[in-house]
Amino acid sequence: MRTVFILAIMALVASGFYNYFVRNPLKHTTIEKDAVAVDMGEYTVKFSAVKEFRETYMLFGGEYYNDKKLINPIWLSGLGIADAKNIYARYPDFYSCKSPGASLAQPIVRDLDLIPADTRILDELRESIKEYEENFANKGDRVCVALYGKTLEMQSAEVHGQNIDIKDKLQPRTYRLINSSQRINCKNILD
């Protein structure tokens, strides 16, 4: 009986650790109105939300990271839908490497560094990447993602316990706070 009790306690503790460390990759991120702070362990990066955006992208990849050493837990590689429509009008197969239109798309595909506002949005973005990868492997329809949120401006990167700002030592990137994400079949948009 005592062994069963101990095993039950261990299972609960393990479940708690799993939920804390794996299921909540945003636990190091604090969002209060237009201020975002990401605790990187040795320092905290602080942002101000400066500009609202509503953009739709055709996905060309993406990655999710459960790594405290990265400011953003997820990034997408995407082509803005206006550019995608323009290229599609001349080369409907432009997303294929064999297409002459691929050389037009390649230089304007952007990496998007995203900070989801909550785990629900992070899960939706992860599902977008998963659907993209499955469709790509099966030569299925392309996936587009409508993103809503705010562009972030880095204010500081303060070292804990010291009066040192290392913002200038970090690689300059454009981070976006994502308040909503919606997957869309690209064919519906491009046709």
Contacts in CASP RR format, 6 or more apart in sequence:
PFRMAT RR
TARGET T0000
AUTHOR 0000-0000-0000
METHOD contacts of the structure
MODEL  1
MRTVFILAIMALVASGFYNYFVRNPLKHTTIEKDAVAVDMGEYTVKFSAV
KEFRETYMLFGGEYYNDKKLINPIWLSGLGIADAKNIYARYPDFYSCKSP
GASLAQPIVRDLDLIPADTRILDELRESIKEYEENFANKGDRVCVALYGK
TLEMQSAEVHGQNIDIKDKLQPRTYRLINSSQRINCKNILD
20 27 0 8 1.000
22 66 0 8 1.000
23 119 0 8 1.000
24 119 0 8 1.000
25 65 0 8 1.000
25 66 0 8 1.000
25 73 0 8 1.000
25 119 0 8 1.000
25 122 0 8 1.000
26 73 0 8 1.000
26 116 0 8 1.000
26 118 0 8 1.000
26 119 0 8 1.000
26 122 0 8 1.000
28 38 0 8 1.000
28 39 0 8 1.000
28 40 0 8 1.000
28 41 0 8 1.000
28 68 0 8 1.000
29 36 0 8 1.000
29 37 0 8 1.000
29 38 0 8 1.000
29 39 0 8 1.000
29 115 0 8 1.000
30 36 0 8 1.000
30 37 0 8 1.000
30 38 0 8 1.000
30 39 0 8 1.000
31 117 0 8 1.000
31 177 0 8 1.000
33 49 0 8 1.000
34 48 0 8 1.000
34 49 0 8 1.000
34 150 0 8 1.000
35 46 0 8 1.000
35 47 0 8 1.000
35 48 0 8 1.000
35 49 0 8 1.000
36 46 0 8 1.000
36 47 0 8 1.000
36 48 0 8 1.000
36 49 0 8 1.000
36 115 0 8 1.000
36 152 0 8 1.000
36 177 0 8 1.000
37 44 0 8 1.000
37 45 0 8 1.000
37 46 0 8 1.000
37 47 0 8 1.000
38 44 0 8 1.000
38 45 0 8 1.000
38 47 0 8 1.000
38 71 0 8 1.000
38 115 0 8 1.000
40 68 0 8 1.000
40 69 0 8 1.000
40 71 0 8 1.000
40 157 0 8 1.000
41 68 0 8 1.000
41 160 0 8 1.000
42 159 0 8 1.000
42 160 0 8 1.000
43 157 0 8 1.000
43 158 0 8 1.000
43 159 0 8 1.000
43 160 0 8 1.000
43 166 0 8 1.000
44 157 0 8 1.000
44 158 0 8 1.000
44 160 0 8 1.000
45 71 0 8 1.000
45 154 0 8 1.000
45 156 0 8 1.000
45 157 0 8 1.000
45 167 0 8 1.000
45 170 0 8 1.000
46 154 0 8 1.000
46 155 0 8 1.000
46 156 0 8 1.000
46 157 0 8 1.000
46 158 0 8 1.000
47 152 0 8 1.000
47 153 0 8 1.000
47 154 0 8 1.000
47 155 0 8 1.000
47 175 0 8 1.000
47 177 0 8 1.000
48 152 0 8 1.000
48 153 0 8 1.000
48 155 0 8 1.000
49 150 0 8 1.000
49 151 0 8 1.000
49 152 0 8 1.000
49 153 0 8 1.000
49 177 0 8 1.000
50 150 0 8 1.000
50 151 0 8 1.000
50 152 0 8 1.000
50 153 0 8 1.000
51 150 0 8 1.000
51 151 0 8 1.000
52 149 0 8 1.000
52 150 0 8 1.000
52 151 0 8 1.000
53 147 0 8 1.000
53 148 0 8 1.000
53 149 0 8 1.000
53 150 0 8 1.000
53 151 0 8 1.000
53 176 0 8 1.000
54 146 0 8 1.000
54 147 0 8 1.000
54 148 0 8 1.000
54 149 0 8 1.000
55 80 0 8 1.000
55 81 0 8 1.000
55 146 0 8 1.000
55 147 0 8 1.000
56 80 0 8 1.000
56 81 0 8 1.000
56 144 0 8 1.000
56 145 0 8 1.000
56 146 0 8 1.000
56 147 0 8 1.000
56 184 0 8 1.000
56 189 0 8 1.000
57 76 0 8 1.000
57 78 0 8 1.000
57 79 0 8 1.000
57 80 0 8 1.000
57 81 0 8 1.000
57 110 0 8 1.000
57 112 0 8 1.000
57 144 0 8 1.000
57 145 0 8 1.000
57 147 0 8 1.000
58 78 0 8 1.000
58 79 0 8 1.000
58 80 0 8 1.000
58 81 0 8 1.000
58 84 0 8 1.000
58 95 0 8 1.000
58 142 0 8 1.000
58 143 0 8 1.000
58 144 0 8 1.000
58 186 0 8 1.000
59 76 0 8 1.000
59 77 0 8 1.000
59 78 0 8 1.000
59 128 0 8 1.000
59 129 0 8 1.000
59 132 0 8 1.000
59 142 0 8 1.000
59 143 0 8 1.000
59 144 0 8 1.000
59 145 0 8 1.000
60 77 0 8 1.000
60 78 0 8 1.000
60 79 0 8 1.000
60 95 0 8 1.000
60 105 0 8 1.000
60 109 0 8 1.000
61 76 0 8 1.000
61 77 0 8 1.000
61 78 0 8 1.000
61 129 0 8 1.000
61 132 0 8 1.000
61 133 0 8 1.000
62 74 0 8 1.000
62 75 0 8 1.000
62 76 0 8 1.000
62 77 0 8 1.000
62 129 0 8 1.000
62 132 0 8 1.000
63 74 0 8 1.000
63 75 0 8 1.000
63 129 0 8 1.000
64 73 0 8 1.000
64 74 0 8 1.000
64 122 0 8 1.000
64 125 0 8 1.000
64 126 0 8 1.000
64 129 0 8 1.000
65 73 0 8 1.000
65 74 0 8 1.000
66 73 0 8 1.000
67 73 0 8 1.000
71 113 0 8 1.000
71 115 0 8 1.000
71 173 0 8 1.000
71 175 0 8 1.000
72 113 0 8 1.000
72 114 0 8 1.000
72 115 0 8 1.000
72 175 0 8 1.000
73 114 0 8 1.000
73 115 0 8 1.000
73 116 0 8 1.000
73 122 0 8 1.000
74 114 0 8 1.000
74 116 0 8 1.000
74 122 0 8 1.000
74 125 0 8 1.000
74 126 0 8 1.000
74 129 0 8 1.000
75 111 0 8 1.000
75 112 0 8 1.000
75 113 0 8 1.000
75 114 0 8 1.000
76 111 0 8 1.000
76 112 0 8 1.000
76 114 0 8 1.000
76 125 0 8 1.000
76 128 0 8 1.000
76 129 0 8 1.000
76 145 0 8 1.000
77 109 0 8 1.000
77 110 0 8 1.000
77 111 0 8 1.000
77 112 0 8 1.000
78 109 0 8 1.000
78 110 0 8 1.000
78 111 0 8 1.000
78 112 0 8 1.000
79 87 0 8 1.000
79 105 0 8 1.000
79 108 0 8 1.000
79 109 0 8 1.000
79 110 0 8 1.000
80 108 0 8 1.000
80 110 0 8 1.000
81 144 0 8 1.000
81 189 0 8 1.000
83 105 0 8 1.000
83 108 0 8 1.000
84 94 0 8 1.000
84 105 0 8 1.000
84 144 0 8 1.000
84 186 0 8 1.000
84 189 0 8 1.000
84 190 0 8 1.000
85 189 0 8 1.000
85 190 0 8 1.000
87 94 0 8 1.000
87 101 0 8 1.000
87 104 0 8 1.000
87 105 0 8 1.000
88 94 0 8 1.000
88 190 0 8 1.000
90 101 0 8 1.000
91 99 0 8 1.000
91 100 0 8 1.000
91 101 0 8 1.000
91 102 0 8 1.000
91 104 0 8 1.000
92 190 0 8 1.000
93 99 0 8 1.000
93 101 0 8 1.000
94 101 0 8 1.000
94 102 0 8 1.000
94 104 0 8 1.000
94 105 0 8 1.000
95 102 0 8 1.000
95 105 0 8 1.000
95 142 0 8 1.000
96 102 0 8 1.000
112 147 0 8 1.000
112 176 0 8 1.000
113 173 0 8 1.000
113 174 0 8 1.000
113 175 0 8 1.000
113 176 0 8 1.000
114 125 0 8 1.000
114 147 0 8 1.000
114 175 0 8 1.000
114 176 0 8 1.000
114 178 0 8 1.000
115 152 0 8 1.000
115 175 0 8 1.000
115 176 0 8 1.000
115 177 0 8 1.000
115 178 0 8 1.000
116 122 0 8 1.000
116 125 0 8 1.000
116 178 0 8 1.000
116 181 0 8 1.000
117 149 0 8 1.000
117 177 0 8 1.000
117 178 0 8 1.000
117 179 0 8 1.000
121 178 0 8 1.000
121 179 0 8 1.000
121 180 0 8 1.000
121 181 0 8 1.000
124 181 0 8 1.000
124 182 0 8 1.000
124 183 0 8 1.000
125 145 0 8 1.000
125 178 0 8 1.000
125 181 0 8 1.000
127 183 0 8 1.000
128 143 0 8 1.000
128 145 0 8 1.000
128 181 0 8 1.000
128 183 0 8 1.000
131 143 0 8 1.000
131 183 0 8 1.000
132 142 0 8 1.000
132 143 0 8 1.000
135 141 0 8 1.000
135 142 0 8 1.000
135 143 0 8 1.000
141 185 0 8 1.000
141 186 0 8 1.000
141 187 0 8 1.000
142 185 0 8 1.000
142 186 0 8 1.000
142 187 0 8 1.000
143 183 0 8 1.000
143 184 0 8 1.000
143 185 0 8 1.000
143 186 0 8 1.000
144 183 0 8 1.000
144 184 0 8 1.000
144 185 0 8 1.000
144 186 0 8 1.000
144 189 0 8 1.000
145 181 0 8 1.000
145 182 0 8 1.000
145 183 0 8 1.000
145 184 0 8 1.000
146 180 0 8 1.000
146 181 0 8 1.000
146 182 0 8 1.000
146 184 0 8 1.000
147 176 0 8 1.000
147 178 0 8 1.000
147 180 0 8 1.000
147 181 0 8 1.000
148 178 0 8 1.000
148 179 0 8 1.000
148 180 0 8 1.000
148 181 0 8 1.000
149 176 0 8 1.000
149 177 0 8 1.000
149 178 0 8 1.000
149 179 0 8 1.000
149 180 0 8 1.000
150 176 0 8 1.000
150 177 0 8 1.000
150 179 0 8 1.000
151 174 0 8 1.000
151 175 0 8 1.000
151 176 0 8 1.000
151 177 0 8 1.000
152 174 0 8 1.000
152 175 0 8 1.000
152 176 0 8 1.000
152 177 0 8 1.000
154 167 0 8 1.000
154 170 0 8 1.000
154 175 0 8 1.000
155 167 0 8 1.000
156 165 0 8 1.000
156 167 0 8 1.000
157 165 0 8 1.000
157 166 0 8 1.000
157 167 0 8 1.000
157 169 0 8 1.000
157 170 0 8 1.000
158 164 0 8 1.000
158 165 0 8 1.000
158 166 0 8 1.000
159 165 0 8 1.000
159 166 0 8 1.000
END
